[in-house]
Structure formats: structure tokens, C-alpha cells
Amino acid sequence: MSLYDFHSYVNKTNLSKAWYERACKVFPGGISHNIRFFPPYPFFVERAHGKNLQDVDGNTFVDFWMGHWALILGHSPQNVVQPLEKALGQGTIFGTVNDTSVLLGEIIQKFVPSAELMRFCSTGTEATMYATRIARAFTGKRIVAKVLGGWHGFNSDLMHSVNYPFEINEGLGLIGGEGDFVESLPFNDLAGSIAILDTVKDDLACIILEPILGGAGGVVGEREYLVGLREYANKNNVLLIMDEIVTGFRLNFGTLSASYGIEPDLLTLGKIVGGGFPIGVVSGKEEIMKIADTSLKEKRHRCYVGGGTFSSNPISMKAGLLTMDYLKRNNETIYTKINRLGKEARSKLHQLFTDFGIDVEVTGLGSLINVHFLNQNVKIIKNATDAAMTDQEKLLKYHLCLLADYGIFFLPKKMGAISFVHDNEDLDLLLSATNDIINRGILSKV
Ligand SMILES: Cc1ncc(COP(=O)(O)O)c(C=O)c1O
């Protein structure tokens, strides 16, 4: 438990506390997504607009979590929300096909070179589940390699080596058999990864990874590492799946794989492309994705993916299309701004902590930022183990103090994201609050 004094937070969140007590009688642990709990209890949000969240007690927070990093344009952007009001009146789920999904798919196809064909689903979890199933079906092999700390959602196959210590099972209910077909690789360590891959290559269907470890601390994949895995996959008849659910359309109007000159065989998207509504996308080379076409293939030759009552629903499709269209039209302005703010946030936070003799590394890329408090065990962050070994207690205190005393919300211990509605003044606020927190000695009282 944190040594942080929750006094000021508790004082201003009485109604949230009461809601949390009620929530605990409805949901195990009071929440439906595990990471949304933080001590002593999360604040309950009533509304969100632009860069702000407003809670049930009337507190306003500048949001740097931005809906699990999905909201690149901020909360409820007018250009998305207004047309959606009309769309809502025209039906929420048709239960059949709609033209908007084709338009959204066409934009993705145009700007993601490897997305020759795709399927829409409702979550990133489904997208990665489908991607690994397609890889197994296409290659006829069984083993999936992922990296230590890699997060691909809650599907059972990929719920391995997600949280430190990685060698321990993620929890009950995950049967051994699934784990037998998953291998975990050390991120950013090509020789170490290849040594493991070599032991299973005859039965290796795919390698799946995020080009930036998001949930595991904003750790950026080195280009040589990613290229090395691409080459290994080519040589060994293994599919490379890039999970760009966070990075897709986050750093530019496209994918990080493409900026690195890497063509994955399969690529997953989510978050931003749903414009604030539920979405997942599994995409890939035509030759591979065609295996999912049930109209061409009989049961024993097809890969059965593509369910989901709400998949391709007209609201997610419309919100995604409006968002993507806006991003495309304002590409230069948006990405220049958010990437600049992110770069400044990383370097200025680093400088500030360093000036006070606090050893930090601020990881991330573009508009993604993640502070890590270094210690005698970790001096540089190259992978999820390094990130996990940093001073987590200090990070929790830092984020809780930003929240309670300065109205700045980072989901405690998680990476933050800057959106188009953030400005220099938000960065200034973050820096001055951080300066104050350091001066108050909050981070040295352990
Ligand atoms: C890289 C990555 N893949 C997959 C997922 C799962 O997506 P969802 O939460 O929509 O199921 C996430 C969620 O944060 C993610 O960060």
C-alpha cells in the first residue's frame, strides 16, 4: 500500500467514495476494467469535454489518460459528436452490413500498406485473438511468440508474461495447455529473442508484438529489433503480427511499422480508429486474410473469425470515419502539435527531475509519455522488466499527488497521452505541479 497521504483526495471526492462503496457490491473490486482501480478508490466521472474530466463531486481534471489513449482529438470533439447525433437517430445497430464500414475500411487500407483486407470487431482483445488464430490457420503451426510485458488484451492465449514477475502465471483459470503454445521473448534483445525462437521454430506460427510497449511502460521498440524479427519471420515461414492498437494513427496518419519500413503480415488496430467508440481491427495481406472468407472456403479449409453482435456497428464506424477523416485533413497540424508537446513534455520533465537530483527516464514517443523513477537496480529502460523494477511506489505517489492537489489525471502508474486539445498551458501546469511536488518533498518521503 502506498505511503501517500490520501487526505486531500478523500476530502474532495466524497460522492465518488460513496459510489465506489456501491460499486463494490455490484462489481468484483468495484470496477469492470482492472486497471481503472487505484487507491484509495477511483473518482467517478460524470462528463468529459475537450481535455477535461468532471467527476460526480464537481472536480475538474486535466486528462492525460484520454480514454486508454484512444481519444486523440480529446473528449467529445464537435466534428465527431454533432454528426453522430444524427447517426444515432438513424439506428444504433442494424444487424447487417453498412456502407460506412466500407468507407472506414478504405481509409485504413489506403494508409496502412499491409492492411490489404481486414475485419472489424468491437475490441482490441478480439482483434489480437483473431490475428493469432489466423496465423495458426495459415501456417498450420501452433506456437505464438510474444514479448515479455506485451499486452494484447484479455484473450486467454495472449494472457501470458504480461505482468512482472513474468514467469508466474497471470492468474487462475488460464489452463496450462494454452501456455504450452506461447513463448515469451525479451523485448529489444534480438539475439536473446532469436535464441528462444530457434527452439520452437518448427511449430512457430507467429510473433506478435507492440512496436511500443504501451501498458508495460511506454518502452519504444528499437528499429533494429523490429527489423530483425521481421527478417527472422521471413526466413522461417513465421508470420509477424504488429499490434498497433495504441500506435496506429497515434504518431502519424498511419502506423509505426510503416515508418520503420516494416511490412507485417498481420496488423491489429483499435482505439483511435473507433473515434471514441468500441472497435478492433484485424488486418493483413490479402493472401493470408482470405483464409477467413467463409464464402470461398468450406469448414476444414477456413479460419473461422468474424463474430460479434456489435462488430462493424454503424456508430463506431461513423465515429471512426469522422475521426479519421478529420485526422487526414488536418494531418500536418495535428501530428506536428501533439508530437511537439510530447517531445517537450519528455525532455522538460526529465530536466526538471534531474535538476533536483531525482533520477528518471521519461519514455515514450510522439505524444506518449511515461515517467520512470530509476533506482539502484535500474538505470536505463529497455524492456518491461526494467520498467517494472523502477520505483513504482514513487510513481504512484507522483500521479496521485498530481490528481489530488493539482487536478491533473494520469491513470496512476500508466503512460499518458497528449491529445490535439492539449496546449502549452497544460504542459506548463504539469511542469509547475511537478516542480511543486518535488519542492514539497512528497517524492522523497518514503
Ligand atoms: C497494444 C494493445 N493491444 C490490445 C489491447 C486490447 O484492446 P481492448 O482493450 O480494446 O480489448 C490494448 C488495450 O489497451 C493494447 O494496448
The ligand as an ORCA input file, in Angstrom:
! r2SCAN-3c Opt
* xyz 0 1
  C      -1.394     -2.933    -27.574
  C      -2.779     -3.335    -27.150
  N      -3.346     -4.398    -27.728
  C      -4.587     -4.800    -27.398
  C      -5.313     -4.113    -26.453
  C      -6.690     -4.577    -26.099
  O      -7.631     -3.702    -26.609
  P      -9.100     -3.635    -25.934
  O      -8.896     -3.030    -24.579
  O      -9.872     -2.760    -26.866
  O      -9.620     -5.013    -25.878
  C      -4.765     -2.994    -25.837
  C      -5.517     -2.236    -24.833
  O      -5.049     -1.337    -24.188
  C      -3.457     -2.602    -26.178
  O      -2.864     -1.566    -25.586
*
